[in-house]
Structures are given as structure tokens and as C-alpha cells.
Amino acid sequence: MIARIFLDHPASVEETYFEHLRFAGWFAGKLFFAGFAALVHAILPCCFEKTASTIIAELYERTHNRGS
């Protein structure tokens, strides 16, 4: 049960638990910043015009085909 909860998914993307923790934390930070940039852009359209979409494209590139 413990292995299924904590180890199976990281292993499926060829990472240890702590490597996956670090990557997922980095990913979450980028998503939070993209969301913040999108919110500011919604209020002030002249700010962060391409920031959120650039971050999303970067995250897609980093995760596409991981572990396959």
C-alpha cells in the first residue's frame, strides 16, 4: 500500500520519490506564477501579455512523453 501511494507513480516517470517531489514542486510554482500573471493580465491587459502561455508551453515541453 505504501509503495503504491508513494513510489509507483514516480517510478512510472523514472524518478525517485524525492526527484518527483522536487519536480512537482517546481511545476506547481511555475503554475502558480502563470496563474498570477494571467490574473494581473486580466486586470491590466498591457502586463504579462504572453507570460502565462509561454509558461504553459514550457511545462508541456518538460512533461510531454515523460516516462514513456
PDB file with SEQRES, HELIX, SHEET and CRYST1 records, atoms N, CA, C and O in Angstrom:
SEQRES   1 A   68  MET ILE ALA ARG ILE PHE LEU ASP HIS PRO ALA SER VAL          
SEQRES   2 A   68  GLU GLU THR TYR PHE GLU HIS LEU ARG PHE ALA GLY TRP          
SEQRES   3 A   68  PHE ALA GLY LYS LEU PHE PHE ALA GLY PHE ALA ALA LEU          
SEQRES   4 A   68  VAL HIS ALA ILE LEU PRO CYS CYS PHE GLU LYS THR ALA          
SEQRES   5 A   68  SER THR ILE ILE ALA GLU LEU TYR GLU ARG THR HIS ASN          
SEQRES   6 A   68  ARG GLY SER                                                  
HELIX    1 AA1 ILE A    2  PHE A    6  1                                   5    
HELIX    2 AA2 ASP A    8  SER A   12  1                                   5    
HELIX    3 AA3 TYR A   17  ILE A   43  1                                  27    
HELIX    4 AA4 THR A   51  THR A   63  1                                  13    
CRYST1    1.000    1.000    1.000  90.00  90.00  90.00 P 1           1          
ATOM      1  N   MET A   1       0.830  -1.196   0.000  1.00  0.00           N  
ATOM      2  CA  MET A   1       0.000   0.000   0.000  1.00  0.00           C  
ATOM      3  C   MET A   1       0.876   1.262   0.000  1.00  0.00           C  
ATOM      4  O   MET A   1       0.630   2.180  -0.782  1.00  0.00           O  
ATOM      5  N   ILE A   2       1.883   1.313   0.860  1.00  0.00           N  
ATOM      6  CA  ILE A   2       2.774   2.482   0.921  1.00  0.00           C  
ATOM      7  C   ILE A   2       3.483   2.673  -0.413  1.00  0.00           C  
ATOM      8  O   ILE A   2       3.568   3.792  -0.919  1.00  0.00           O  
ATOM      9  N   ALA A   3       3.990   1.591  -0.981  1.00  0.00           N  
ATOM     10  CA  ALA A   3       4.672   1.687  -2.277  1.00  0.00           C  
ATOM     11  C   ALA A   3       3.724   2.212  -3.346  1.00  0.00           C  
ATOM     12  O   ALA A   3       4.120   3.042  -4.165  1.00  0.00           O  
ATOM     13  N   ARG A   4       2.495   1.750  -3.354  1.00  0.00           N  
ATOM     14  CA  ARG A   4       1.526   2.192  -4.358  1.00  0.00           C  
ATOM     15  C   ARG A   4       1.262   3.688  -4.231  1.00  0.00           C  
ATOM     16  O   ARG A   4       1.171   4.395  -5.234  1.00  0.00           O  
ATOM     17  N   ILE A   5       1.141   4.161  -3.016  1.00  0.00           N  
ATOM     18  CA  ILE A   5       0.822   5.571  -2.785  1.00  0.00           C  
ATOM     19  C   ILE A   5       2.006   6.477  -3.103  1.00  0.00           C  
ATOM     20  O   ILE A   5       1.835   7.513  -3.747  1.00  0.00           O  
ATOM     21  N   PHE A   6       3.207   6.099  -2.660  1.00  0.00           N  
ATOM     22  CA  PHE A   6       4.352   6.998  -2.739  1.00  0.00           C  
ATOM     23  C   PHE A   6       5.358   6.681  -3.839  1.00  0.00           C  
ATOM     24  O   PHE A   6       6.101   7.575  -4.244  1.00  0.00           O  
ATOM     25  N   LEU A   7       5.416   5.474  -4.332  1.00  0.00           N  
ATOM     26  CA  LEU A   7       6.514   5.098  -5.215  1.00  0.00           C  
ATOM     27  C   LEU A   7       6.105   4.714  -6.634  1.00  0.00           C  
ATOM     28  O   LEU A   7       6.890   4.900  -7.564  1.00  0.00           O  
ATOM     29  N   ASP A   8       4.917   4.192  -6.822  1.00  0.00           N  
ATOM     30  CA  ASP A   8       4.547   3.693  -8.145  1.00  0.00           C  
ATOM     31  C   ASP A   8       4.550   4.783  -9.217  1.00  0.00           C  
ATOM     32  O   ASP A   8       5.144   4.601 -10.280  1.00  0.00           O  
ATOM     33  N   HIS A   9       3.909   5.885  -8.957  1.00  0.00           N  
ATOM     34  CA  HIS A   9       3.864   6.933  -9.978  1.00  0.00           C  
ATOM     35  C   HIS A   9       5.245   7.527 -10.252  1.00  0.00           C  
ATOM     36  O   HIS A   9       5.615   7.647 -11.420  1.00  0.00           O  
ATOM     37  N   PRO A  10       6.029   7.905  -9.232  1.00  0.00           N  
ATOM     38  CA  PRO A  10       7.374   8.405  -9.548  1.00  0.00           C  
ATOM     39  C   PRO A  10       8.186   7.406 -10.374  1.00  0.00           C  
ATOM     40  O   PRO A  10       8.909   7.802 -11.288  1.00  0.00           O  
ATOM     41  N   ALA A  11       8.071   6.141 -10.065  1.00  0.00           N  
ATOM     42  CA  ALA A  11       8.797   5.123 -10.833  1.00  0.00           C  
ATOM     43  C   ALA A  11       8.310   5.087 -12.278  1.00  0.00           C  
ATOM     44  O   ALA A  11       9.097   4.815 -13.185  1.00  0.00           O  
ATOM     45  N   SER A  12       7.037   5.354 -12.506  1.00  0.00           N  
ATOM     46  CA  SER A  12       6.492   5.313 -13.866  1.00  0.00           C  
ATOM     47  C   SER A  12       7.055   6.417 -14.750  1.00  0.00           C  
ATOM     48  O   SER A  12       7.024   6.308 -15.976  1.00  0.00           O  
ATOM     49  N   VAL A  13       7.568   7.474 -14.139  1.00  0.00           N  
ATOM     50  CA  VAL A  13       8.221   8.554 -14.892  1.00  0.00           C  
ATOM     51  C   VAL A  13       9.732   8.545 -14.645  1.00  0.00           C  
ATOM     52  O   VAL A  13      10.424   9.539 -14.866  1.00  0.00           O  
ATOM     53  N   GLU A  14      10.219   7.395 -14.184  1.00  0.00           N  
ATOM     54  CA  GLU A  14      11.649   7.153 -13.989  1.00  0.00           C  
ATOM     55  C   GLU A  14      12.293   8.150 -13.027  1.00  0.00           C  
ATOM     56  O   GLU A  14      13.354   8.707 -13.307  1.00  0.00           O  
ATOM     57  N   GLU A  15      11.636   8.363 -11.895  1.00  0.00           N  
ATOM     58  CA  GLU A  15      12.156   9.237 -10.849  1.00  0.00           C  
ATOM     59  C   GLU A  15      12.024   8.549  -9.500  1.00  0.00           C  
ATOM     60  O   GLU A  15      11.189   7.664  -9.315  1.00  0.00           O  
ATOM     61  N   THR A  16      12.863   8.970  -8.562  1.00  0.00           N  
ATOM     62  CA  THR A  16      12.682   8.543  -7.185  1.00  0.00           C  
ATOM     63  C   THR A  16      11.577   9.412  -6.582  1.00  0.00           C  
ATOM     64  O   THR A  16      11.112  10.368  -7.203  1.00  0.00           O  
ATOM     65  N   TYR A  17      11.170   9.065  -5.375  1.00  0.00           N  
ATOM     66  CA  TYR A  17      10.148   9.869  -4.693  1.00  0.00           C  
ATOM     67  C   TYR A  17      10.608  11.323  -4.551  1.00  0.00           C  
ATOM     68  O   TYR A  17       9.841  12.247  -4.824  1.00  0.00           O  
ATOM     69  N   PHE A  18      11.858  11.527  -4.125  1.00  0.00           N  
ATOM     70  CA  PHE A  18      12.343  12.887  -3.884  1.00  0.00           C  
ATOM     71  C   PHE A  18      12.600  13.652  -5.181  1.00  0.00           C  
ATOM     72  O   PHE A  18      12.407  14.867  -5.220  1.00  0.00           O  
ATOM     73  N   GLU A  19      13.023  12.981  -6.224  1.00  0.00           N  
ATOM     74  CA  GLU A  19      13.144  13.643  -7.524  1.00  0.00           C  
ATOM     75  C   GLU A  19      11.777  14.105  -8.002  1.00  0.00           C  
ATOM     76  O   GLU A  19      11.631  15.209  -8.525  1.00  0.00           O  
ATOM     77  N   HIS A  20      10.777  13.248  -7.818  1.00  0.00           N  
ATOM     78  CA  HIS A  20       9.420  13.605  -8.226  1.00  0.00           C  
ATOM     79  C   HIS A  20       8.870  14.748  -7.368  1.00  0.00           C  
ATOM     80  O   HIS A  20       8.197  15.644  -7.877  1.00  0.00           O  
ATOM     81  N   LEU A  21       9.155  14.710  -6.088  1.00  0.00           N  
ATOM     82  CA  LEU A  21       8.729  15.781  -5.187  1.00  0.00           C  
ATOM     83  C   LEU A  21       9.315  17.114  -5.632  1.00  0.00           C  
ATOM     84  O   LEU A  21       8.613  18.125  -5.673  1.00  0.00           O  
ATOM     85  N   ARG A  22      10.594  17.113  -5.962  1.00  0.00           N  
ATOM     86  CA  ARG A  22      11.258  18.352  -6.404  1.00  0.00           C  
ATOM     87  C   ARG A  22      10.648  18.838  -7.723  1.00  0.00           C  
ATOM     88  O   ARG A  22      10.331  20.019  -7.865  1.00  0.00           O  
ATOM     89  N   PHE A  23      10.484  17.922  -8.685  1.00  0.00           N  
ATOM     90  CA  PHE A  23       9.932  18.320  -9.979  1.00  0.00           C  
ATOM     91  C   PHE A  23       8.500  18.833  -9.834  1.00  0.00           C  
ATOM     92  O   PHE A  23       8.154  19.875 -10.391  1.00  0.00           O  
ATOM     93  N   ALA A  24       7.672  18.107  -9.092  1.00  0.00           N  
ATOM     94  CA  ALA A  24       6.271  18.514  -8.915  1.00  0.00           C  
ATOM     95  C   ALA A  24       6.175  19.852  -8.178  1.00  0.00           C  
ATOM     96  O   ALA A  24       5.297  20.660  -8.481  1.00  0.00           O  
ATOM     97  N   GLY A  25       7.062  20.091  -7.222  1.00  0.00           N  
ATOM     98  CA  GLY A  25       7.089  21.376  -6.530  1.00  0.00           C  
ATOM     99  C   GLY A  25       7.467  22.517  -7.458  1.00  0.00           C  
ATOM    100  O   GLY A  25       6.866  23.590  -7.419  1.00  0.00           O  
ATOM    101  N   TRP A  26       8.482  22.272  -8.303  1.00  0.00           N  
ATOM    102  CA  TRP A  26       8.895  23.272  -9.295  1.00  0.00           C  
ATOM    103  C   TRP A  26       7.736  23.550 -10.260  1.00  0.00           C  
ATOM    104  O   TRP A  26       7.446  24.703 -10.582  1.00  0.00           O  
ATOM    105  N   PHE A  27       7.082  22.481 -10.712  1.00  0.00           N  
ATOM    106  CA  PHE A  27       5.961  22.586 -11.633  1.00  0.00           C  
ATOM    107  C   PHE A  27       4.835  23.415 -11.010  1.00  0.00           C  
ATOM    108  O   PHE A  27       4.272  24.294 -11.663  1.00  0.00           O  
ATOM    109  N   ALA A  28       4.515  23.136  -9.758  1.00  0.00           N  
ATOM    110  CA  ALA A  28       3.455  23.877  -9.056  1.00  0.00           C  
ATOM    111  C   ALA A  28       3.807  25.356  -8.945  1.00  0.00           C  
ATOM    112  O   ALA A  28       2.950  26.219  -9.130  1.00  0.00           O  
ATOM    113  N   GLY A  29       5.061  25.643  -8.644  1.00  0.00           N  
ATOM    114  CA  GLY A  29       5.494  27.042  -8.558  1.00  0.00           C  
ATOM    115  C   GLY A  29       5.318  27.767  -9.880  1.00  0.00           C  
ATOM    116  O   GLY A  29       4.862  28.910  -9.911  1.00  0.00           O  
ATOM    117  N   LYS A  30       5.682  27.102 -10.974  1.00  0.00           N  
ATOM    118  CA  LYS A  30       5.507  27.705 -12.296  1.00  0.00           C  
ATOM    119  C   LYS A  30       4.017  27.926 -12.591  1.00  0.00           C  
ATOM    120  O   LYS A  30       3.639  28.956 -13.150  1.00  0.00           O  
ATOM    121  N   LEU A  31       3.175  26.959 -12.215  1.00  0.00           N  
ATOM    122  CA  LEU A  31       1.734  27.118 -12.440  1.00  0.00           C  
ATOM    123  C   LEU A  31       1.160  28.270 -11.616  1.00  0.00           C  
ATOM    124  O   LEU A  31       0.332  29.038 -12.105  1.00  0.00           O  
ATOM    125  N   PHE A  32       1.603  28.383 -10.371  1.00  0.00           N  
ATOM    126  CA  PHE A  32       1.125  29.496  -9.538  1.00  0.00           C  
ATOM    127  C   PHE A  32       1.520  30.832 -10.156  1.00  0.00           C  
ATOM    128  O   PHE A  32       0.713  31.760 -10.197  1.00  0.00           O  
ATOM    129  N   PHE A  33       2.763  30.935 -10.637  1.00  0.00           N  
ATOM    130  CA  PHE A  33       3.199  32.185 -11.255  1.00  0.00           C  
ATOM    131  C   PHE A  33       2.413  32.456 -12.533  1.00  0.00           C  
ATOM    132  O   PHE A  33       2.021  33.596 -12.783  1.00  0.00           O  
ATOM    133  N   ALA A  34       2.176  31.424 -13.349  1.00  0.00           N  
ATOM    134  CA  ALA A  34       1.391  31.604 -14.575  1.00  0.00           C  
ATOM    135  C   ALA A  34      -0.019  32.087 -14.241  1.00  0.00           C  
ATOM    136  O   ALA A  34      -0.556  32.965 -14.917  1.00  0.00           O  
ATOM    137  N   GLY A  35      -0.611  31.515 -13.204  1.00  0.00           N  
ATOM    138  CA  GLY A  35      -1.942  31.944 -12.785  1.00  0.00           C  
ATOM    139  C   GLY A  35      -1.952  33.383 -12.307  1.00  0.00           C  
ATOM    140  O   GLY A  35      -2.869  34.143 -12.621  1.00  0.00           O  
ATOM    141  N   PHE A  36      -0.925  33.762 -11.541  1.00  0.00           N  
ATOM    142  CA  PHE A  36      -0.807  35.144 -11.067  1.00  0.00           C  
ATOM    143  C   PHE A  36      -0.659  36.097 -12.252  1.00  0.00           C  
ATOM    144  O   PHE A  36      -1.311  37.140 -12.303  1.00  0.00           O  
ATOM    145  N   ALA A  37       0.209  35.729 -13.212  1.00  0.00           N  
ATOM    146  CA  ALA A  37       0.414  36.569 -14.394  1.00  0.00           C  
ATOM    147  C   ALA A  37      -0.884  36.713 -15.183  1.00  0.00           C  
ATOM    148  O   ALA A  37      -1.197  37.801 -15.666  1.00  0.00           O  
ATOM    149  N   ALA A  38      -1.640  35.628 -15.317  1.00  0.00           N  
ATOM    150  CA  ALA A  38      -2.907  35.685 -16.034  1.00  0.00           C  
ATOM    151  C   ALA A  38      -3.914  36.585 -15.312  1.00  0.00           C  
ATOM    152  O   ALA A  38      -4.666  37.322 -15.950  1.00  0.00           O  
ATOM    153  N   LEU A  39      -3.921  36.518 -13.985  1.00  0.00           N  
ATOM    154  CA  LEU A  39      -4.833  37.372 -13.215  1.00  0.00           C  
ATOM    155  C   LEU A  39      -4.472  38.842 -13.372  1.00  0.00           C  
ATOM    156  O   LEU A  39      -5.350  39.678 -13.584  1.00  0.00           O  
ATOM    157  N   VAL A  40      -3.188  39.162 -13.271  1.00  0.00           N  
ATOM    158  CA  VAL A  40      -2.755  40.553 -13.470  1.00  0.00           C  
ATOM    159  C   VAL A  40      -3.102  40.997 -14.883  1.00  0.00           C  
ATOM    160  O   VAL A  40      -3.576  42.114 -15.089  1.00  0.00           O  
ATOM    161  N   HIS A  41      -2.864  40.123 -15.854  1.00  0.00           N  
ATOM    162  CA  HIS A  41      -3.176  40.455 -17.244  1.00  0.00           C  
ATOM    163  C   HIS A  41      -4.674  40.708 -17.436  1.00  0.00           C  
ATOM    164  O   HIS A  41      -5.063  41.565 -18.230  1.00  0.00           O  
ATOM    165  N   ALA A  42      -5.508  39.968 -16.715  1.00  0.00           N  
ATOM    166  CA  ALA A  42      -6.956  40.183 -16.821  1.00  0.00           C  
ATOM    167  C   ALA A  42      -7.338  41.586 -16.374  1.00  0.00           C  
ATOM    168  O   ALA A  42      -8.252  42.197 -16.928  1.00  0.00           O  
ATOM    169  N   ILE A  43      -6.633  42.090 -15.372  1.00  0.00           N  
ATOM    170  CA  ILE A  43      -6.934  43.419 -14.827  1.00  0.00           C  
ATOM    171  C   ILE A  43      -6.220  44.511 -15.622  1.00  0.00           C  
ATOM    172  O   ILE A  43      -6.798  45.553 -15.930  1.00  0.00           O  
ATOM    173  N   LEU A  44      -4.953  44.251 -15.948  1.00  0.00           N  
ATOM    174  CA  LEU A  44      -4.126  45.206 -16.696  1.00  0.00           C  
ATOM    175  C   LEU A  44      -3.629  44.529 -17.975  1.00  0.00           C  
ATOM    176  O   LEU A  44      -2.544  43.948 -17.979  1.00  0.00           O  
ATOM    177  N   PRO A  45      -4.396  44.596 -19.044  1.00  0.00           N  
ATOM    178  CA  PRO A  45      -4.050  43.853 -20.260  1.00  0.00           C  
ATOM    179  C   PRO A  45      -2.673  44.149 -20.846  1.00  0.00           C  
ATOM    180  O   PRO A  45      -2.141  43.340 -21.607  1.00  0.00           O  
ATOM    181  N   CYS A  46      -2.097  45.284 -20.506  1.00  0.00           N  
ATOM    182  CA  CYS A  46      -0.770  45.610 -21.031  1.00  0.00           C  
ATOM    183  C   CYS A  46       0.349  44.848 -20.310  1.00  0.00           C  
ATOM    184  O   CYS A  46       1.492  44.864 -20.767  1.00  0.00           O  
ATOM    185  N   CYS A  47       0.043  44.193 -19.211  1.00  0.00           N  
ATOM    186  CA  CYS A  47       1.050  43.470 -18.433  1.00  0.00           C  
ATOM    187  C   CYS A  47       0.968  41.967 -18.698  1.00  0.00           C  
ATOM    188  O   CYS A  47      -0.117  41.421 -18.898  1.00  0.00           O  
ATOM    189  N   PHE A  48       2.109  41.318 -18.699  1.00  0.00           N  
ATOM    190  CA  PHE A  48       2.191  39.852 -18.828  1.00  0.00           C  
ATOM    191  C   PHE A  48       1.399  39.329 -20.027  1.00  0.00           C  
ATOM    192  O   PHE A  48       0.638  38.369 -19.906  1.00  0.00           O  
ATOM    193  N   GLU A  49       1.584  39.963 -21.172  1.00  0.00           N  
ATOM    194  CA  GLU A  49       0.790  39.623 -22.349  1.00  0.00           C  
ATOM    195  C   GLU A  49       0.977  38.176 -22.809  1.00  0.00           C  
ATOM    196  O   GLU A  49       0.025  37.551 -23.274  1.00  0.00           O  
ATOM    197  N   LYS A  50       2.171  37.648 -22.686  1.00  0.00           N  
ATOM    198  CA  LYS A  50       2.433  36.287 -23.157  1.00  0.00           C  
ATOM    199  C   LYS A  50       3.005  35.383 -22.076  1.00  0.00           C  
ATOM    200  O   LYS A  50       3.359  34.237 -22.355  1.00  0.00           O  
ATOM    201  N   THR A  51       3.099  35.868 -20.871  1.00  0.00           N  
ATOM    202  CA  THR A  51       3.769  35.125 -19.810  1.00  0.00           C  
ATOM    203  C   THR A  51       3.108  33.788 -19.511  1.00  0.00           C  
ATOM    204  O   THR A  51       3.782  32.759 -19.506  1.00  0.00           O  
ATOM    205  N   ALA A  52       1.825  33.783 -19.268  1.00  0.00           N  
ATOM    206  CA  ALA A  52       1.132  32.538 -18.899  1.00  0.00           C  
ATOM    207  C   ALA A  52       1.223  31.508 -20.025  1.00  0.00           C  
ATOM    208  O   ALA A  52       1.514  30.340 -19.767  1.00  0.00           O  
ATOM    209  N   SER A  53       0.982  31.920 -21.256  1.00  0.00           N  
ATOM    210  CA  SER A  53       1.034  30.957 -22.365  1.00  0.00           C  
ATOM    211  C   SER A  53       2.452  30.452 -22.594  1.00  0.00           C  
ATOM    212  O   SER A  53       2.636  29.294 -22.970  1.00  0.00           O  
ATOM    213  N   THR A  54       3.450  31.290 -22.376  1.00  0.00           N  
ATOM    214  CA  THR A  54       4.846  30.854 -22.508  1.00  0.00           C  
ATOM    215  C   THR A  54       5.186  29.815 -21.442  1.00  0.00           C  
ATOM    216  O   THR A  54       5.844  28.817 -21.733  1.00  0.00           O  
ATOM    217  N   ILE A  55       4.741  30.047 -20.221  1.00  0.00           N  
ATOM    218  CA  ILE A  55       4.991  29.095 -19.134  1.00  0.00           C  
ATOM    219  C   ILE A  55       4.285  27.780 -19.406  1.00  0.00           C  
ATOM    220  O   ILE A  55       4.868  26.714 -19.207  1.00  0.00           O  
ATOM    221  N   ILE A  56       3.043  27.834 -19.856  1.00  0.00           N  
ATOM    222  CA  ILE A  56       2.296  26.608 -20.146  1.00  0.00           C  
ATOM    223  C   ILE A  56       2.997  25.817 -21.248  1.00  0.00           C  
ATOM    224  O   ILE A  56       3.103  24.594 -21.156  1.00  0.00           O  
ATOM    225  N   ALA A  57       3.475  26.496 -22.285  1.00  0.00           N  
ATOM    226  CA  ALA A  57       4.196  25.811 -23.364  1.00  0.00           C  
ATOM    227  C   ALA A  57       5.470  25.155 -22.832  1.00  0.00           C  
ATOM    228  O   ALA A  57       5.797  24.031 -23.213  1.00  0.00           O  
ATOM    229  N   GLU A  58       6.194  25.861 -21.942  1.00  0.00           N  
ATOM    230  CA  GLU A  58       7.411  25.303 -21.339  1.00  0.00           C  
ATOM    231  C   GLU A  58       7.085  24.060 -20.517  1.00  0.00           C  
ATOM    232  O   GLU A  58       7.778  23.048 -20.616  1.00  0.00           O  
ATOM    233  N   LEU A  59       6.036  24.136 -19.709  1.00  0.00           N  
ATOM    234  CA  LEU A  59       5.661  22.995 -18.880  1.00  0.00           C  
ATOM    235  C   LEU A  59       5.239  21.806 -19.738  1.00  0.00           C  
ATOM    236  O   LEU A  59       5.560  20.663 -19.415  1.00  0.00           O  
ATOM    237  N   TYR A  60       4.531  22.066 -20.816  1.00  0.00           N  
ATOM    238  CA  TYR A  60       4.132  20.991 -21.720  1.00  0.00           C  
ATOM    239  C   TYR A  60       5.379  20.304 -22.301  1.00  0.00           C  
ATOM    240  O   TYR A  60       5.457  19.076 -22.335  1.00  0.00           O  
ATOM    241  N   GLU A  61       6.338  21.096 -22.750  1.00  0.00           N  
ATOM    242  CA  GLU A  61       7.571  20.530 -23.299  1.00  0.00           C  
ATOM    243  C   GLU A  61       8.315  19.694 -22.279  1.00  0.00           C  
ATOM    244  O   GLU A  61       8.852  18.637 -22.609  1.00  0.00           O  
ATOM    245  N   ARG A  62       8.350  20.160 -21.041  1.00  0.00           N  
ATOM    246  CA  ARG A  62       9.065  19.430 -19.977  1.00  0.00           C  
ATOM    247  C   ARG A  62       8.376  18.126 -19.598  1.00  0.00           C  
ATOM    248  O   ARG A  62       9.036  17.191 -19.146  1.00  0.00           O  
ATOM    249  N   THR A  63       7.052  18.048 -19.773  1.00  0.00           N  
ATOM    250  CA  THR A  63       6.335  16.864 -19.322  1.00  0.00           C  
ATOM    251  C   THR A  63       5.903  15.933 -20.449  1.00  0.00           C  
ATOM    252  O   THR A  63       5.568  14.778 -20.186  1.00  0.00           O  
ATOM    253  N   HIS A  64       5.901  16.390 -21.669  1.00  0.00           N  
ATOM    254  CA  HIS A  64       5.427  15.573 -22.783  1.00  0.00           C  
ATOM    255  C   HIS A  64       6.330  14.347 -22.954  1.00  0.00           C  
ATOM    256  O   HIS A  64       7.550  14.470 -23.062  1.00  0.00           O  
ATOM    257  N   ASN A  65       5.726  13.200 -22.974  1.00  0.00           N  
ATOM    258  CA  ASN A  65       6.420  11.922 -23.149  1.00  0.00           C  
ATOM    259  C   ASN A  65       7.338  11.541 -21.979  1.00  0.00           C  
ATOM    260  O   ASN A  65       8.239  10.721 -22.157  1.00  0.00           O  
ATOM    261  N   ARG A  66       7.131  12.112 -20.802  1.00  0.00           N  
ATOM    262  CA  ARG A  66       7.918  11.673 -19.629  1.00  0.00           C  
ATOM    263  C   ARG A  66       7.572  10.245 -19.300  1.00  0.00           C  
ATOM    264  O   ARG A  66       6.399   9.871 -19.267  1.00  0.00           O  
ATOM    265  N   GLY A  67       8.581   9.451 -19.058  1.00  0.00           N  
ATOM    266  CA  GLY A  67       8.375   8.094 -18.589  1.00  0.00           C  
ATOM    267  C   GLY A  67       7.881   7.132 -19.639  1.00  0.00           C  
ATOM    268  O   GLY A  67       7.446   6.027 -19.313  1.00  0.00           O  
ATOM    269  N   SER A  68       7.940   7.534 -20.905  1.00  0.00           N  
ATOM    270  CA  SER A  68       7.471   6.600 -21.934  1.00  0.00           C  
ATOM    271  C   SER A  68       8.639   5.958 -22.657  1.00  0.00           C  
ATOM    272  O   SER A  68       8.436   5.143 -23.557  1.00  0.00           O  
TER     273      SER A  68                                                      
END                                                                             
